[in-house]
Amino acid sequence: MIIRQEHPHDYDTVYQIVKAAFSSADHRDGNEQDLVSVLRDSKAFVPELSLVAVCDGNIAGHILFTKVTVGTKTALALAPLSVLPEYQRQGIGQALLAEGHRIARETGFEYSIVLGHPKYYPKAGYRPASLYGIKAPFDVPDENFMAIKLNPTAKPLNGTVEYDPAFGI
């Protein structure tokens, strides 16, 4: 498996991967693939943090981190993480998370947040965002709104997340 930055010639493939990955997800809105397209054109987009996993010469997964604001600080939002159904449960998602976190840390980001499954994301170090003083701008169970501290010396953020308008929140 190779993890690399997404390139424009990958966009159509990534669109189909996101659509397929979320087609049978328990929690979805059906527009995850469109969100990726809109986020690429937003001010929140960080090209270095749009990654693909290539297995056997084919793109099997994608992860996207975009900028959000928490109070006066900039953090990242992970949305979405997608792996083709036939490649799921093989460690690709966790590998994408690890590489995304590494790049984010190296580029100076201190936190990443995610709205996701409470049994999956803790494997990568995510904990309830409230532990870091991070609040969601919508009603969501604490166990589903999580954050990871990418910089061990980062101070708590103590604020409400403000997503880019591309999220439609």
FIZANU-946016 format. One record per residue: x, y, z of N, C-alpha, C in turn; residue in one letter. Coordinates in steps of 0.001 Angstrom, whole numbers, padded with zeros to 6 digits, always signed. Layout:
BEGIN
XYZXYZXYZa;...
END
This chain:
BEGIN
+000851-001189+000000+000000+000000+000000+000887+001239+000000m;+000502+002197-000822+001169+003493-000882+000135+004545-000515i;+000515+005469+000361-000356+006598+000680+000322+007833+000121i;-000419+008583-000671+000127+009777-001305-000933+010867-001353r;-000473+012077-001679-001396+013194-001843-002285+012941-003053q;-003534+013304-002910-004486+013213-004019-004092+014217-005100e;-004252+013817-006363-003988+014688-007506-005300+014941-008248h;-005376+016041-009000-006617+016321-009741-007085+015161-010630p;-006173+014403-011218-006613+013285-012058-007239+012146-011246h;-007160+012234-009912-007785+011236-009022-009235+011593-008681d;-009659+012810-008949-010934+013310-008437-012124+012423-008788y;-012228+011990-010037-013380+011159-010423-013366+009818-009686d;-012188+009228-009561-012062+007954-008854-012416+008128-007384t;-011903+009183-006764-012188+009440-005355-013687+009664-005158v;-014332+010375-006073-015772+010596-005984-016508+009259-005888y;-016134+008319-006744-016779+007000-006754-016450+006194-005496q;-015233+006335-004989-014837+005623-003765-015654+006115-002580i;-015773+007427-002444-016538+007992-001328-017995+007551-001431v;-018545+007622-002619-019935+007211-002826-020129+005742-002453k;-019233+004873-002907-019336+003435-002608-019139+003158-001126a;-018164+003829-000522-017864+003587+000895-019039+003955+001791a;-019759+005009+001449-020865+005460+002290-022214+004858+001894f;-022252+004105+000812-023531+003570+000342-024206+002652+001354s;-023418+001976+002175-024004+001077+003171-023681+001501+004601s;-023197+002721+004778-022857+003210+006117-024112+003427+006954a;-023985+003164+008253-025116+003365+009167-025547+004827+009218d;-024568+005728+009248-024852+007158+009349-024280+007840+008117h;-025161+008358+007292-024757+009033+006063-025851+009987+005644r;-025472+010945+004827-026504+011817+004275-026624+011632+002764d;-025760+010791+002182-025816+010516+000757-025085+011518-000101g;-024555+012566+000532-023858+013614-000219-022373+013714+000124n;-021833+012704+000785-020438+012766+001213-019486+013001+000040e;-019748+012351-001100-018888+012507-002267-018957+013939-002814q;-020124+014565-002727-020270+015949-003176-019581+016911-002214d;-019605+016577-000922-018924+017403+000072-017435+017489-000251l;-016829+016365-000621-015401+016367-000963-015154+017344-002112v;-015984+017296-003135-015822+018183-004289-015937+019648-003887s;-016912+019969-003056-017118+021347-002621-015972+021815-001722v;-015509+020940-000840-014418+021313+000059-013118+021603-000692l;-012882+020898-001780-011665+021161-002572-011628+022598-003086r;-012797+023205-003280-012876+024579-003779-013026+025607-002666d;-012934+025174-001424-013139+026085-000291-011817+026623+000252s;-011934+027653+001077-010763+028221+001754-010209+027252+002801k;-011010+026291+003205-010605+025339+004240-009713+024221+003703a;-009648+024071+002380-008927+022962+001765-007424+023080+001995f;-006833+021954+002393-005391+021842+002587-004942+020694+001675v;-004414+020999+000487-004094+019941-000475-003215+018818+000085p;-002286+019172+000953-001384+018164+001537-002116+017169+002419e;-003348+017513+002813-004119+016655+003710-005329+016020+003027l;-005248+015904+001708-006203+015123+000941-005394+013961+000378s;-005550+012801+001009-004678+011660+000730-005447+010479+000158l;-004752+009691-000657-005322+008458-001179-004420+007293-000795v;-005045+006127-000635-004320+004877-000409-004402+004079-001698a;-003249+003697-002212-003177+002934-003454-002757+001507-003119v;-003588+000551-003523-003318-000871-003299-003368-001576-004658c;-002351-002341-004958-002304-003076-006231-002539-002151-007425d;-002022-000919-007346-002138+000022-008448-003459+000765-008530g;-004393+000477-007622-005709+001115-007639-005941+001914-006361n;-006632+003031-006490-006987+003809-005299-008074+003047-004552i;-007795+002730-003295-008728+001955-002479-009351+002779-001364a;-008754+003944-001052-009274+004758+000033-008857+006207-000086g;-009527+007063+000672-009286+008505+000647-009593+009078+002019h;-008832+010095+002391-009098+010840+003625-008912+012322+003333i;-009738+013130+003975-009666+014574+003788-009740+015272+005141l;-008777+016134+005380-008773+017017+006547-008873+018442+006015f;-009759+019250+006583-009884+020652+006191-009834+021525+007438t;-009536+022806+007220-009396+023728+008347-010751+024115+008931k;-010782+024195+010251-011917+024728+011001-011363+025706+012027v;-012254+026457+012622-011854+027384+013676-012521+026950+014972t;-011760+027014+016046-012294+026760+017390-011866+027958+018225v;-012831+028828+018512-012482+030081+019171-011624+030900+018215g;-010412+031229+018635-009492+031989+017783-008427+031110+017143t;-008506+029821+017366-007479+028876+016878-007962+028115+015648k;-007008+027734+014814-007301+026893+013660-007004+025447+014014t;-007905+024575+013659-007735+023133+013864-008143+022461+012551a;-008233+021150+012575-008638+020397+011398-009912+019619+011679l;-010692+019422+010627-011837+018511+010684-011547+017382+009717a;-011697+016168+010185-011549+014989+009344-012930+014681+008784l;-013065+014777+007481-014352+014445+006851-014184+014484+005341a;-014446+013421+004701-014698+012077+005220-013452+011184+005117p;-013566+010008+005704-012608+008912+005543-013374+007823+004808l;-012853+007390+003663-013574+006439+002816-012646+005333+002335s;-013112+004106+002433-012395+002953+001898-013403+002112+001127v;-013022+001702-000077-013913+000846-000861-014345-000363-000042l;-015604-000757-000132-016088-001878+000683-015213-003140+000607p;-014725-003485-000567-013921-004708-000692-012535-004599-000057e;-012126-003383+000318-010830-003168+000976-010979-002850+002469y;-012210-002778+002956-012417-002440+004365-011949-003573+005275q;-011650-003201+006503-011193-004128+007542-009836-004751+007222r;-009005-003958+006517-007648-004393+006196-006605-003399+006688q;-007028-002409+007479-006094-001437+008044-005849-000207+007186g;-006533-000093+006060-006312+001049+005166-006772+002348+005810i;-007933+002342+006432-008432+003547+007094-007504+004011+008201g;-007036+003084+009009-006118+003452+010098-004790+003969+009550q;-004326+003393+008437-003087+003869+007816-003275+005293+007267a;-004416+005558+006654-004707+006909+006176-004763+007902+007338l;-005387+007492+008429-005444+008348+009621-004036+008652+010139l;-003212+007631+010268-001855+007813+010809-001035+008748+009929a;-001102+008562+008618-000331+009420+007723-000893+010844+007718e;-002200+010985+007739-002800+012315+007818-002401+013040+009098g;-002400+012324+010203-001988+012930+011474-000524+013341+011432h;+000311+012506+010836+001746+012818+010751+001956+014112+009953r;+001332+014210+008800+001478+015401+007961+000904+016627+008669i;-000254+016469+009288-000875+017586+010012+000044+018095+011126a;+000617+017179+011871+001534+017545+012953+002742+018300+012386r;+003312+017789+011295+004489+018419+010691+004181+019796+010112e;+002944+020037+009726+002577+021343+009173+002033+022293+010240t;+002093+021880+011505+001787+022785+012599+000387+022733+013170g;-000441+021809+012714-001777+021702+013286-001699+020974+014627f;-002502+021440+015584-002447+020873+016934-003591+019934+017257e;-004726+020080+016580-005899+019252+016853-006589+018852+015556y;-007221+017694+015604-008140+017266+014553-009424+016823+015244s;-010555+017178+014639-011844+016752+015171-012541+015851+014162i;-013442+015034+014645-014209+014168+013750-015571+013895+014368v;-016558+013822+013500-017883+013356+013884-017947+011947+013325l;-017894+010952+014206-017788+009596+013685-018154+008507+014674g;-017855+007295+014255-018211+006102+015019-017367+005994+016287h;-018008+005863+017455-017283+005858+018726-016429+004606+018972p;-016565+003598+018146-015720+002414+018317-014549+002414+017329k;-014636+003194+016256-013583+003198+015234-012489+004236+015508y;-012870+005484+015682-011882+006555+015776-011029+006528+017044y;-011515+006023+018168-010632+005910+019332-009408+005013+019080p;-009501+004093+018128-008340+003254+017781-007178+004105+017270k;-007501+005273+016721-006478+006179+016200-006139+007286+017193a;-006692+007212+018406-006370+008190+019438-007418+009261+019689g;-008529+009224+018970-009582+010226+019187-010307+009952+020502y;-010641+011050+021183-011378+010992+022447-012495+012030+022366r;-013469+011972+023265-014525+012997+023222-013921+014406+023175p;-014366+015213+022226-013820+016554+022034-014004+017425+023269a;-015031+017141+024041-015291+017941+025245-014119+017892+026225s;-013325+016839+026177-012156+016734+027056-011121+017818+026757l;-011186+018383+025554-010253+019440+025143-010937+020800+025094y;-012166+020860+025617-012902+022111+025614-013502+022435+024260g;-013642+021448+023405-014156+021660+022054-015632+021269+022015i;-016451+022208+021535-017895+021972+021469-018350+021933+020016k;-019325+021092+019738-019925+021010+018401-020918+022154+018217a;-021087+022638+016985-022073+023691+016734-023476+023128+016495p;-023648+021846+016776-024932+021166+016587-025070+020143+017704f;-026259+019649+017879-026527+018672+018937-026034+017294+018490d;-025121+016728+019256-024543+015429+018927-024083+014758+020224v;-024227+013441+020320-023733+012752+021513-022222+012950+021667p;-021796+013136+022891-020384+013358+023207-019502+012248+022636d;-019995+011025+022648-019173+009898+022179-018934+009913+020670e;-019727+010681+019918-019571+010748+018467-018777+011960+017982n;-018634+012957+018828-017891+014162+018445-016553+014112+019172f;-015506+013794+018411-014213+013477+019011-013102+014373+018482m;-011995+014360+019201-010807+015113+018799-009564+014333+019189a;-008495+014650+018504-007184+014119+018855-006227+015295+018957i;-005399+015243+019973-004381+016257+020178-003153+015807+019388k;-002835+016515+018325-001712+016156+017473-000387+016633+018045l;-000441+017704+018815+000740+018257+019464+000569+018045+020966n;+001420+017225+021581+001234+016922+022997+001292+018133+023924p;+001892+019242+023466+001975+020433+024326+000862+021447+024043t;-000053+021107+023148-001153+022027+022812-002057+022249+024021a;-002480+023476+024170-003412+023821+025248-004838+023496+024798k;-005757+023241+025744-007165+023017+025373-007688+024201+024556p;-008605+023940+023659-009102+024989+022761-010238+025807+023358l;-011113+025177+024131-012198+025893+024804-013008+026795+023872n;-013738+026164+022969-014591+026932+022072-015462+026014+021230g;-016315+026633+020436-017216+025914+019541-016600+025869+018143t;-016691+024724+017502-016138+024551+016164-016946+025371+015165v;-016233+026078+014304-016853+026797+013202-016335+026164+011913e;-017242+025462+011229-016898+024796+009986-016944+025766+008821y;-016225+025456+007756-016304+026222+006520-017750+026145+006004d;-018246+027207+005359-019607+027173+004805-019852+026013+003846p;-018800+025445+003281-018953+024303+002375-019653+023129+003048a;-019517+023034+004369-020165+021940+005103-021677+022125+005180f;-022155+023330+004961-023596+023573+005024-024154+023523+006421g;-023315+023788+007405-023738+023715+008809-024094+025116+009296i;
END
